C-alpha cells in the first residue's frame, strides 16, 4: 500500500526551499494513502505553503512538500483526529 509521510520542522527558515524529500531528517511518520486521500478534499481551505514560505497556498500539496504554519495546525489536527 502506498504511503504519505508527515514530519515536524522545529524552526522554519523563511528563505529556505524545502523541495528535497528527506523523511529521516524530519522524523517523518508514514500514513497509508487511503487515509490521507480524503484529507486533500477536506483540507482545501487550510492556509499552507508549498515548499517555501514565499509560496502561500491552501490545502495539502499532493505530490510535494506542504508547510503547515502554526495558525493552521489546530484545524489540521482537529480534522485528522476525526478521521
Backbone as a ProteinNet text record, in pm:
[ID]
protein_1_A
[PRIMARY]
XXXXXXXXXXXXXXXXXXXXXXXXXXXXXXXXXXXXXXXXXXXXXXXXXXXXXXXXXXXXXXXXXXXXXXXXXXXXXXXXXXX
[TERTIARY]
84.8	0	89.6	66.1	144.1	120.3	221.2	213.5	254.2	197.2	239.7	313	403.5	483.5	467.7	463.3	448	556.2	615	718.7	702.9	784.2	778.9	911.7	903.4	1021.3	1012.3	1106.5	1101	1113.3	1194.4	1217.7	1224.1	1127.9	1121.1	1211.6	1295	1375.7	1292.3	1248	1158.2	1221	1353	1419.6	1458.9	1440.6	1482.6	1374.3	1416.2	1325.5	1323	1217.1	1203.9	1154.9	1232.1	1194.5	1244	1351.1	1409.6	1331.2	1311.1	1244.1	1345.6	1325.7	1422.7	1350.6	1280.3	1199.3	1279.3	1403.9	1484.5	1518.6	1545.3	1582.7	1470.6	1345.4	1231.3	1152.6	1210.9	1146.5	1003	986	852.6	786.7	655.6	575.5	499.6	481.2	411.1	265.9	178.1	34.5	-12.6	-90	-137.9	-220.5	-198.6	-263.8	-416.1	-473	-619.3	-675.9	-602.7	-647.6	-626.3	-515.8	-477.6	-556.1	-603.2	-671.5	-785.7	-865.3	-975.9	-927.5	-809.3	-757.2	-742.3	-699.6	-679.9	-811.5	-919.4	-1051	-1104.1	-1083.4	-1142.3	-1061.6	-932.8	-847.2	-811.2	-891.8	-859.2	-865.1	-925.1	-930.4	-824.7	-744.3	-640.4	-525.3	-489.5	-379.2	-247.8	-174.7	-47.3	50.9	168	271.1	326.3	359.6	416	566.1	644.8	791.8	864	808.3	877.1	774	813.8	722.1	680.4	747.8	709.5	606.4	557.4	455.8	330.5	253.3	130.8	29.2	-45.9	-147.8	-250.6	-333.5	-433.9	-433.9	-456	-462.7	-325.6	-327.4	-204.3	-155.1	-25.4	38.6	50.3	-27.7	-37.8	93.9	174.8	299.1	419.8	416.2	528.7	525.8	603	617.4	515.8	441.7	347.6	397.2	404	436.4	305.4	273.1	152.2	195.4	157.8	201.6	130.3	187.5	129.1	-19.1	-61.5	-201.9	-297.4	-247.9	-331.1	-325	-230.1	-211.7	-334.1	-401.7	-520.5	-627.8	-653.3	-751.8	-709.3	-580.6	-527.4	-541.5	-500.8	-508.2	-652.2	-740.7	-881.1	-939.4	-913.9	-967.8	-903.2	-771.7	-704.8	-733	-766.5	-801.5	-944.7	-1027.9	-1164.5	-1172	-1069.5	-1076.2	-998.4
-118.1	0	124.8	218.8	344	424	502.5	580.8	725.3	815.1	954.1	973.4	1070.5	1090.3	1232.2	1241.5	1369.2	1381.6	1499.9	1526.1	1665.5	1696.1	1825.5	1897.5	2021.8	2107.5	2203.8	2193.8	2273.7	2423.6	2460.5	2601.1	2621.4	2693.4	2716.2	2832.1	2808.6	2914.2	2973.6	3098.2	3155.4	3167.3	3161.9	3175	3040.7	2932.6	2801.1	2738.6	2668	2596.6	2449.5	2407.3	2270.4	2178.5	2168.5	2090.5	1946.8	1922.7	1788.7	1697.7	1577.8	1475	1416.8	1438.3	1396.8	1348.8	1233.9	1188.4	1157.3	1114.4	1083.9	1211.2	1317.3	1444	1498.1	1479	1535.8	1431.1	1313.1	1205.7	1181.8	1166.4	1150.6	1020.3	1025.7	906.4	878.8	752.9	712.8	681.6	728.7	702.9	650.5	541.5	483	584.4	586.8	684.9	679.8	562.8	554.5	645.3	665.1	755.6	901	927.1	1064.1	1116.6	1028.9	1070.9	1169.2	1144.5	1235.2	1368.2	1371.7	1495.9	1601.7	1562.2	1659.1	1726.1	1650.8	1706	1792.8	1753.1	1820.6	1940.1	1942	2048.3	2154.5	2166.9	2259.7	2407	2439.3	2577.6	2608.1	2509.3	2526.2	2608.8	2717.3	2802.5	2725.6	2711.6	2639.6	2710.6	2651.7	2698.9	2577	2594.2	2484.8	2506.4	2420.8	2415.6	2528.8	2647.9	2760.3	2864.7	2947.9	3045.3	3154.9	3167.5	3267.3	3212.8	3089.5	3029.6	2994.6	3095.2	3065.2	2993.8	2905.7	2831.5	2782.4	2688.5	2629.2	2479	2405.7	2260.9	2196.7	2067.2	1989.2	1974	1982.4	1963.9	1813.6	1759.3	1613.8	1548	1611.5	1548.9	1633.3	1699.2	1781.6	1807.6	1903	1938.4	2046.4	2024.5	2124	2169.7	2299.5	2355.8	2403.3	2349.1	2388.9	2485.3	2613.8	2711.7	2690.6	2744.2	2724.9	2761.8	2866.3	2907	2808.1	2724.1	2624	2487.3	2468.1	2337.7	2290	2375.1	2325.3	2269.4	2335	2284.7	2153.2	2141.2	2016.5	1903.1	1927.8	1824.5	1786.4	1885.3	1857	1763.3	1793	1707.7	1569.8	1563.9	1433.7	1344.7	1401.1	1316.9	1264.8	1324	1277	1164.6	1151.4	1051.6	927
0	0	0	-91.6	-92.1	36	72.2	195.1	169	249.8	253.8	385.1	388.7	509.1	562.3	695	763.1	868.9	878.2	977.1	1034.6	1133.4	1201.3	1182.9	1140.7	1130.8	1248.2	1340.5	1462.6	1437.2	1341.4	1314	1162.6	1109	964.6	925.2	826.6	767.3	654	665.7	564.5	425.5	415.6	286.7	224.8	298.3	250.6	162.9	59.1	-28.9	13.9	80	129.9	17.6	-86.7	-203.9	-194.3	-120.2	-112.3	-19.8	-65.5	12.8	111	239.4	340.5	466.8	460.1	573.8	700	685.2	803.6	881.2	810.5	874.4	961.7	919.1	990.9	1069.4	1087.9	1165	1118.2	989.3	931.7	974.3	983.3	1006.1	876.8	847.2	725.2	757.5	669.2	682.2	548.1	549.2	424.9	346.8	217.9	130.1	137.4	163.3	169	278.3	387.7	493.3	454.4	388.7	355.3	235.6	149.8	26.5	53.3	153.8	186.2	241.9	299.2	355.3	247.6	127.6	20.1	-15.8	-6.5	-38.9	74.7	197	312.5	362.7	340	394.9	290.7	186.3	78.7	119.6	233.7	281.9	387.5	422.1	523.1	465.9	531.9	485.9	502.2	391.4	391.7	298.3	286.9	194.4	122.5	-5.1	-83.7	-101	-43.9	-48.1	24.8	26.9	92	135.5	227.6	285.8	187.7	77.5	-22.6	-122	-99.3	-186.6	-107.4	-66.7	7.5	-81	-19.2	-91.7	9	-32.9	54.9	35.3	144.3	136.8	132.7	103.1	100.2	-42.5	-60.3	-190.2	-212.7	-301.4	-318.2	-356.4	-438.9	-483.2	-448	-334.4	-293.6	-144	-103.1	37.9	73.9	182.1	233.7	369.6	388.7	519.9	581.6	697.5	769.2	878.1	866.7	965.9	1100	1207.8	1340.5	1350.2	1280.4	1290.6	1222.7	1132.9	1065.8	1132.9	1220.7	1283.5	1362.1	1441.3	1512	1418.3	1305.7	1209.9	1148.5	1117.5	1062.1	1162.7	1284.8	1388.6	1419.5	1423.9	1452.2	1346.5	1220.2	1115.4	1115.7	1124.5	1113.8	1233.6	1347.5	1462.8	1453.9	1367.9	1349.7	1248.2	1163.5	1056.1	1091.6
[MASK]
+++++++++++++++++++++++++++++++++++++++++++++++++++++++++++++++++++++++++++++++++++

